[in-house]
């Protein structure tokens, strides 16, 4: 038995590349005006939640989202950046859209990577197992922290956490989930068992 606790996994606000549907992983893009508005709306929605601690990817789109939310919390918890919360690195696909990849010189590599079978990862791309291992290390390290924890990360990594860390599915399954900017997954523990009580929601 463990103390009741809640984990809020939220994707950062929108960037210009997000709006253009470009792969945005290691590139450290700022929030767009829309993204800043989304972060502000998320902060307002979560203001009365009572968040005890905040962790964030170090990339500015996540960090600024986290800082915006933390600023409206009663205790204004510090934002702790953790490199293990970075997005899954898309390697040579970075900055490109799906249409550009499917019609360009990397079409074959993209097809082998974007599959439900056994993906083949091109040079420079992080494997899903590698990303899951670092995310799992972070989650395991903080597993005994009671109360409400906010983690601000990225779309693909958050979906991978939900589909594989919590649900135990194969890593490519995360592609069948979608998480909008500044939406969250909610995980609650009662009696020691995690339950996903919300996904792609605005408030817990």
C-alpha angles and dihedrals in degrees: 000000000000134000115273111269140170131211119201112196109191131181116226124255123276125289128196090258091050089056090051091047093241123154104261113183121124095011109105100223122170125236115272121230088267090050092052089051090049092051090050092050091049090050091052092047092050097039094104096039097092103230112198100193139005129212125183145181107256092237110109097238089061097035094052090047090051094047091050092053094043092052092066095048116105094239095034094223117213117257111239114201117214123187090212089072095064119122121269105272111244093197113199092006092068115127095010131110125232090251091053091049096046092050099037138076093280094057092113094048091047093052091051091050099042099062139112090226121066107322119221112219119215121224110288096023119116115234119238090239090056092049092046091050094055093044090049091050089055094047094046091050091056098035096114098051108118126212126031122335125189119205117188111197140130137296102253097040092048092050090048090052091052098043100040111018097043103022098032095227126147111279097246087061090079089077089070091063125072129203120188123215112285092007121121149210115227122210121184130188121211117169091356098299121114117228125187102227099171141017129187089003130144098218132025 
